[in-house]
Amino acid sequence: MCGIAGILRHDGGPVDPGVLERMTRALAHRGPDGQGLHTEPGLGLGHRRLAIIDTAGGAQPMGNEDGSVIIVFNGEIYNFPKLRPELEGLGHVFANRSDTEAIVHAWEEWGPDCVDRLDGQFAFALWDRRQKMLFLARDRLGKKPLHYAATPSGMVFASELCAFADLPGLNLRIDPGAVDDYLAYGYVPDPATIYAGISKLPPAHTMLIGPDDLARRRLPAPQRYWRPEAGGPPPSIGLEEAAAELRVMLQAATEARLLSDVPLGAFLSGGVDSSGVVAAAARVRAASGERPLDTFTIGFPGADDETPYADAVARHCGTVQHHETAGAIDWIEAARDQGRIFGEPFADPSSVPTHVVCGLARRHATVALSGDGGDEVFAGYRRHRFHLLVERARRLLPPAARRGAVATLARLYPKLDRAPRLLRAKHTLTELSLDSGLGYFRTMARMQDERRRGLYAPLQAAAVAGHDPGARVAALMAESGSDEPLAQAQYVDLQSWLPGMMLTKVDRASMANGLEVRSPLLDHRLVAWGLALPAGLKLRGASGKLVLKKALEAWVPPEVLYRPKQGFATGLAGPLRAGMPRLRERLLGPALLDSGLFAADAIARLLGEHESGRFDHAQPIWSLLVLEGFFNSEMRAMPAPSSVGSAA
């Protein structure tokens, strides 16, 4: 895994190597094994390397035989052992054993369509000197990041936003709509970033900047080359048949991701997804006679500790288990690190223990397998079950009744945070009163509309008037091409939650530790196959991931498969109450309030309600803490919003 950066000039003028080197150096955590730079008139490419395949010969930037095509690449191409002989048969000559070189020759052979031939996780920039083309590409599901921005003289791009700090010609300012989206989702959904003028290349998109674009001084619109459409098993497939087919696919996807010239292990939480991946990897290792797989587990004190389940899987699969028990986390201090790690506000508190387990894994391995994707592909989230239940009721009620009587009842019903679950009906009634897209958005949202808008200062409230973060979910449901509620919800998750929250968390937490993570359950063929399954094979009663659990019965102990779902334990409410004096100092201090985004009295009221114990505002408070940490630390490295540098 690596970090990439680059500069393109419209006029073909010289690129300052010092600027390019600073951009690349900012990504050193993504590639501690080496740095490479390439400059020529109009172009600069930078690379930081984490050596995985062909550690001796895979340095970048890398070119073809005559140097007319140059690439910088972040990721892994799992099918390069098959691509290489095909390309050699077409006359291409390889100089090393790296997967990077396969992309170069694939471009020469198939041009922009080369991405259709690539099976892996990737973000790359490829320069074709003969055709005067720069080609940017990102993998199908968004495992690897790529950001870009226009400058007065051309464009810049990089793996992470930290590479844009102090960049001449780039006028950075906070995007009010991105702040609203961040507080709603817990992250800034692509293609936006927290900064106006800097964009994320969306998953499954490419951007081809050709001679006409250079002459007209413009950036073309990104083009989609793949979407997570259902494809695979017939609707009539039975549970046993589907489970058997899934076992074959999972083992094949896992085996492809075991190729490495450096030590490799796997995360093991004790949950279904990671246990299945570990079991598949252990089987492949045993069949090939390799040493047992290393597995990594972080435990937490208390009832939510999953270590016993992880240890049971490790014993069952014969892995070399490494587990540690995490000490007490200072959540208030941890929030400040999020801006440094993620480059923009990111409000999933599970990123903190994720960072810890990545650190544990890195002490023993350079590559780790993960179980990411199981919930999205096989309907494992509680919100999937909740959405189906509400959708059934929604379709029985006339729209006028939902928007009238039900909406009125939802407004009048009290918000009972501390009441038994059966009495907390306000959320259900509110979702039922809305259309499907906006209703599902409320199940995903980290902070609801009324809470966010109540925190804003007048200028921010005016700036986001008419901005609706939930409209994105409604549009994705319409784009899904399905009338089936679960398929719509899964499509939304795969297009928003997965790349924006889950994969961003894993990429930044792992890269901050110099660790590569691979996700067999997110093989794009397996994703399409999972989407095509009938809803009844994924959700049945209160149980999600039905077919995945059935498939793993032959590999994983039943007490692991059929137990209540857990996640990384956070327990934020209590620690935040205990740290209330520090919270008031942070959230009512200059870093947050001088931004002009928030009203001090609204934040004080939020803190007071949480401190009283009558309300649980842990997630909104955490989101604000992360934003305060971002303003307090990361923004210091950025130009003031009013400054404009010279052209790059």
N, C-alpha and C positions, 0 to 999 in steps of 0.2 A: 504494500500500500504506500502511497506517495502523496506529495503535494505538487501542484502545477501552478504556473503563473505565466502571464504573457502580456505583451504590448504590441499593438498593430497601429501603424501610422497610415493615414489616407495618402499622404504626399510622398511616401517612400523615403522620408528623411531618416536621419540617424536616430537610433534608440539609445538612450543613456544607459550604459551598462550598470552604473551605480544605482539607478532607480530599480532596474530589473533585479539586481542582486538583493536590494532591501526587500522587495516583494517576496522573493524566494526565501530569504533568510527568515522572514516572519512565519514561514510554514515549516521550519526546521523540525518541530515536534511530529509532523506527519512523515518525515523521512530523515531519521537520524544517521543513516548510513552513508550519505554523500549528497553533494550538490553539483548540478550541471547547468551551464548557461550557453545559449546560442544567440548571437545577434548578427543581423545583416541589414542592409538598407530597408527600412520600413517595418522591421520585425524583430522582436525579442522573445525568446522562450526560456523559461526557467523551470527547474525540476529539483525536488528534494526526494531522495530515494530511501524507501524501506525495502531492502533486498530480500526477495522471497524465492523467485525462480531465476536460475542462472546468476547466482550472486556475483560471479566473477566477470561475466560478460554482458550484463543487461543494463549498463549505465545509460542514462538519458541526459539531454535530448538524443534521440536515435534517428538515424536516417536510412535510406535505401542505398543501393550500391553506388550511385553517383551523387548522393547528397541532395537530390532535387526534391525529395520529400522528407520532412523532418517532423517528429512527433514528440510530445510530452504527454504522459499517460499515467493515470491514477486508477489502480484496480487490478483485476485478474481476469484473464480470458480462459475459461475452463476447457473449451474445446479446441485450444490451439494445437494439441497433438494431432487432431484430425485435420485441422485447417492446413497445417504445414505441408503434409505430403500432397494435398490437393493443389496448393499453390506452387509447390515445386514441380508438379506435373504440368503446370501451365507455364513453366519457364522461369519462375522467380528463384533467386539465389539467396539463401539465408546465411548470415555471418555469425549467428550465435544461437543459443537455445531458449531465448526469452519469448514470452508470449507477446511482448510489445512489438517485436518485428513482424509478427503475423498480421497486426493491424495495418502496418505500413504497406505490406504487399497486398493485403485485401483491398486497401484504398486504390492501389495501382490497377487492380483487376476489376473492381466493381464500383469504384467511385463512392458517392454518398450512400449507395445501397449496401455498402460493406457492413453497416451496423446490423442488418438483418441476418448476417452470417455469424455474428459474435454472440457467444453464450457466456455471460459473466456479469461482473459488476465493474462499471467503468465510467470515467469521465476523461476525455482527452481532447487535445487541440492538435490538429495536423495541418502543416503548411505545405502546399504544393507550389514550388517556385515557378515551374513552367507555366502553370495555369493561373498563377497569381490568386490562389484561393486559400482561405483559412477555414477549416472545417472543425466545428465544435460539436461534441456529442456526449450524451449522458445515457446511462443504462436504463432499461425498461421500467424498473420499479423505483429508481431513485436512490440506490444504495450509496452511490458516490456523488459528492456535491460539485457544482460548478457555478460560479458567479461571474457576472460581466457588467460593464458599464461603458457608456459612450463618454469620450473626452473631446475637447475642442480639436484635437489632432487625429482622433481615431477611436480606439477602444482599448480597454484593459480587461483581463480576466484572471481568475484565481480560484483555487479550491475553497478558500475561506475568506471571510471578510477582513480578517486581520491584515491581509496582504495589501489592502487598499489604504491603510493608514498613511497619512502625510504624502499622498500621491499627488504630484503636480498636475493641475488641470482638472481635478475632481472636486467639485463643490458638494460637500456632504451636509445633508440636513435630514432631520428626523421626519418621517412620513406620518402625519396624524392618523391616516387610515390604517397604516401598518400597526400603530400602537393599539388601535381599537381591535384589530384582528388578533394581535398578540394576547390581549387580555381576554378575548373571547375563546380562542383556541388553546392558548398556552404556548403558541409558536406563531411565527409569521408565515402563512401559507405561500407557496410559490405561485406566481413568479416574483412576488414582491420580496423585499427585504425590509429591515427597519429603516433603511435609508432610501429616500426618494432618489431615483436615478441609478440605483444599483439593483440588478435583477438576478434571480436564480434561473438558470436554464432548467425548465421543467423536466421531470423524468420522461423517458421515451421520446425526447426531442433532439433535434440537431439544428445547427445554424451554419449555413454556408455563405461566407462573405466572399464574393467574387469581384472581378475587375470593375463591373458596373457599379457595385456598391461602393468600392473604393473611390471611383471617379465622382460619384454623386454624394460622397461623404455621409453615408447612411448605414444603419444596421438593419438587415432584413429581419423579418419575423421568424421566430423559431418554427420548425416544422415537425409535426408528430409522425413517428414511424411505427408505433405500436400502441395498442391500448389493451387493457385487461379484459378482453372479451372471453366469454365462456366457450370452451371447446374441449371435447374429450368424450367422456362416457355417455351412453344413451340415457335418456330420462328414465327408462325402465330398469336400469341396473339395480341389483339387490345389494343389501348391506355386505354380505359375505364376499360377493364378487368384487365390489368396490374396495373393500378392505384389502383383499389379496392384490388387486392392481395397485393400490396405494403403497403397499409394502415394497413392491418392485420399483416404483418410481422414486420413493424416498431413498432406498438403498443406492440406486443409480446416481441420484443427485448428490448424495453424501459422498460417494466414492469419487466423483469428479472433483469435489472440493477438498480432497485429501492430498492432492498433488502439491508438494512443497519441498524446497531444498533446505528448509530451516525447521526447528522444532514446532510441532503442531499439537494442540490440545482442544478441549471443548469446555464451554460453560455448562454447569450442571446445577440447576436451581432446585431440582426435585419436583418440578412441574411436568406436565404431559409433553410439551413441545421439546424442551431441552433433553428430557429423558429419551424421547424417540430418536433424536439426532444422535445422542451418545450411543444408544443401542445399535443404530445402523452403522456408525463409524467403528464401533468395537467389533462388529461382525466382519466388516471389510478387513480390518487389521488382523483379526484372527485367521481369516481365510488366506491371507497373503503371508502369514508367518512373521509379521512385524511385531515389535514390542508393544505392550499394552498402551492404550490411549491414556494421556494425562487429562484429568478433569478438575474443574475449579469451582469451588462453592464458597460463598460468603454467608455466614449465619448471623442471626440477630437474636439477642436475648429476649425471652418471653414466649408467649403462646404462638406467635406468628412465625417462629423459627422453622424453616423447612429443611434444615440440615439432616435430620434423621431420614427423610425421604430421599434426599440426594445420596446419602451414604448407602442406603439400601439399593439404589440403582447402580452405584459404583461397584458394590459387592456382586450384584447380579450380573453385571456386564464385564467384570474383571478389569476395571480401569485402575490407574494409579491416582488415587483421590488426594487433592490438596484442598483443605478447607480451613478457613479462619473465621473466628467470630468477631464481628465488627464491634468496636467500642462505641461509646456514646458519641453521637454526631452533634456538633454545634451547628444547628440548622441556620441560625442567623448569619454566622460567618460563611457557611457553605453557599448561601445565596449569592454572596459577593463574587464567588469564583465562576459563576455561570456565564457572566459576560465575557470573561477571559477565555473560557473553554469553548463557548459557542459563537462568539463574535457578534451576537445580537441576543436580545432577551429570549430566554427559553425556560418555561415554567413547569417542567415535569420534575417533581422532587425525587423521583426514582433515578434521575440521572446521577445523583450523589452516590448511592450504593453501586450503580453501574460503573462509575469511575473507579470505585474501590475494587470490584471484582476484576476489572481490566488490569489494574495494577498488580493484583495477585497473579493473574494469568501471565503477564509479561515477565515475571520473574522466572518462569519455567518454559515459556514458549514465545514465538513471534507471531503465530497464527492461532486463532481460536474459532471453532465452530459454535454457532448459536442456534437457538430454536425460534428466532424471530420469524413472524409470518403465520404461525399456526392459528392465532386468534382471527386474523383477517381472512385467511383462506378457508378456514373450516368453522367459522361463526362461533368463536369462543368468548366473546364479550357479553356481559350481562345486558348491555344496551341492545344487542341483537334480539334477545328474547323479549325484552321489554317493548321494543319497536314492533315486533310481530303481534304481540298481544294488543297493543294500542291500535295498530293498523286494522286489525279485525274489527275492533269496536268502531273505529273511524269510518269504515266502509258500511257499517250498519246505520250510521246516523246521517241524516241529511246535512249538507254543508251549512244551511241556515241555522240549524239547531246547534251545531258545533261552535259556530262563530258567535252565536247569540247566548243561549242559556248556559252552555258548557263554559264558554269564556267568562261569563259573569260569575259563575260559581267558582271558577279558578281564581278570579281576582279576589273574591270574598273569603275564600278558604284560607285559614291562617297558615303561616310558614312555621312548621313544628319540627325544627332541626333535631331536638332531643327526644321527641316522642317515639313510641314504637313504630316500626315501619308501616304497619297497617293504617296508622293514623296520618301518615305523611302523604296525603293525596294531592296536594297542591301541584306538584310537578306533573303527575299523571294527568290531571284535569287540564293543565296548561297545554301539554303536548297534544291531547285529544282535541283541543279547540283549534289547533293549527293544522295546516296542510302537511302532507307527509315530510317534505323536505325541511321545513322550518321546525317541525316536531322532532325530527331526528337530530337536527342541529342542537336542540336544547339538551338532548341526552349526551352529546359530545362536549358541549361547551364547558369551559373551566370557570367562566364568569358570565352570568346571564345579562341580557341587555339592560334591564333596569338597574342592576348593581353597577355595571360599568359606567353607564351614563350619569349615575348619581355621584360618581367620584370626580367627574371632570370639571376643570375650571371653565369659565365662559368661552375663552378662545378655542379650546380643544372641543368643547361641545358644539360650537358653531362649525368648526372644521370638519367634523364627522357627521353633521346633520345630513340625513339621507343615506349615509353609508350603512349597509346591512351585511355583516359577516355571514349571516345565515343564508343569504342569497346564493352563496357559493355551493352550499350543500344541495339546495333545490335545483340548481343548474346541473350539478353532477348527476343527480337522480334522473333528470330528464335526458341527460346524455348517455345514461347507461344502456338504453335500448331495451330495457326489461320492464314489465309490469309487475314482476314478482317482488314483494317488499324486501325479502332477505337479500336477493340479488342486488337490488338498488342500494341497500345499506352497505353491503360488502364492496360494491363499486365505489361508493363514497369513501370508505375506509382506505381502499387501495390507492385512491387518487389524492387523498388529503392526509388523513391521520398517519398512514404508514410512512410515506416519505417525509412528511413535515415533523412528526413527533417521534415515532419509534426508530426509524433509520437514522435520523439526525442525531438522536440521543446516542445510539450505538457508535456511529461514525466518529463523533467528536470525543466521546469518552474513551474510545479505544485509541484514536489517533493521538490524544493527549498523552497516552502511555506508550506510543510507538508500537501498537498492536494492530494486526489485521484481523478482521472478523468476517466470517463467511456464513451464509444462511441457506442451508439446503432446502428448507421449506419454501423459500422464495425463488426457486427455479421457475422460470417463467412458464414452462410447460406444465409444471405441477400446479401453478396458480390458475391457469386456464382450465385445467382439469377439475380443480376444486370448485371453481365458480360454476361449472356445468352440472355439478351434482344436484339432485333434487334436494330441496330444503329439508325434507324429512330424514335425509341421511347425515345432515349436519346438526340439526336441532331436533330434539325430541323431549317434550316436557321441559323440565328445568335443566336438562343436560345439553351442553354444546359440544362441538367437535366429536360427534358420535362416531363417524367413520374413522377418524384418526385414532381414537381410543380402541376401537375394534381392531384396527390394523396392528396396533402395538401390543395387543394381548399376548401375542406369541413372544414378545421381546422384553416387556417391562412388567414388573410386579403389579398385580391388580390393585393393591392398596395405594399405589402411586397414581394409577390411571383414574380411579373412581373415588376421588375425594374432592372436597370443595376447592374451588380455584383460589389461589393466593397470588400475591405479587411481592415485590420488594416491600418490606415493612417500612413505613415512614412514620406514622403516628405523629403528625405535625401539631395537632391542636394543643396538646399539653405543653410541649416545649415552647411553643410560641406564647402561650399564656405566662409561663414561668419567666420568659425573657421580655416581658412587656416594657420595662424601662428602656432596654436597648432598642426594642422595636420603635418606640416613640421617638427615640433619638434619631434613628435611621429614616423612618418614613415621614417624620415631620421636620427633617433637616433640609439643608439647602440643595443637596444633590437631586432630590426628587421634586421639591416644591419650586426650585428656581427654574425647572424645565418649563413652567407655565402650563403644564398639562392637567394638574390636579388641584382640587380645592382642599385646603388644610382642614377645614371643619368637617368635611366628609370623611377624610382619612381618620381623623380623631374619633369620629362617631363609630367607624368600622372597628377600630381598635378597642374602643370602650365596650361595644357589644360582644366582641370576642372575649375580652377579659372577664366579663360578667358570667360567662358560662352558659348564658341563655341561647347563644348562637355559635355555630361553628363556621368561622370565616377563615379557616386555615388556608384554603387554596387562594382566595383573593389576596390575603396578606402575603403569602409566599410569592405570588406573581408580582406584587408591588415591591417586595424585597429584592427580587431578581432585577427588576427594572432599575431600582435605586443603585444596586451594585453595578449595573451596566453603565449608568450615568457617572457613577463615582470613579470608576476605574477605566473602562474601555474608552469612554469618550475623551479622556485626557490625551489619548494617543491620536485622536482624530482632529482634523482642522476645525476651527470654529465654523458654525453654519454660514457665517457671512463672508468667509475668506475664499478667494478664488486664486488658485496658483496659475503658473504659466503652463503652456501646452506641454504635454508629455513628449 
